[in-house]
Amino acid sequence: MKVLVIGIGGVTNGGKTTLAEKHKKMLPNCDIISQDDFFKPESEVETDERGFKLYDVLDALYMDEMVTRIRNWIKSPASSRVVTEEPQSACDSLKNVYILIVEGFLLYNYEPLNELWNRRYFLTLPYEECKRRRSTRVYQPADTPGYFDGHVWPMYLKYKHELEENASMQVVYLDGTNSQEELLSYLYSDIIEELNKLRE
């Protein structure tokens, strides 16, 4: 049995969840873990001097729990309750391979996660497009006025810069303004290539 762990990280509203869910339907024995499931309750998230809840930082997440969940999956992927029995694509030769897609906005800036990835993807968006998409989404708690410019975007730039500064980190950057079809096609081909390498 072989395991492939793929990260789909990057900018808020970049299309991470959609890509992960579409790949789950296309790939054999594929499962998803979402970073959004590890947010601390609002009462445990720090507030800055402007009154902004600091959600876009590692401290707002139970990262240790996330690492544990991923490690447990790697140890026993077949026991995961959401693994599909039959490959839903033409990947019959890959039945003994299990794929985990982890999606979230802060995947590659937490050291304990970095040894787990087989492949890292990072979605980017220009400021205007990201702000436009963010404004169409409803969050709990809701974004307060100025929150995107005062917290969300600066944190994205900070963590992206950290990533770019880390020369040892192999990351494939993806333009989130490309169509879902283009992104899906590129990622799918790349993942199949990784799967084939695993089999060799």
Disulfide bonds with the S-S distance in Angstrom:
none
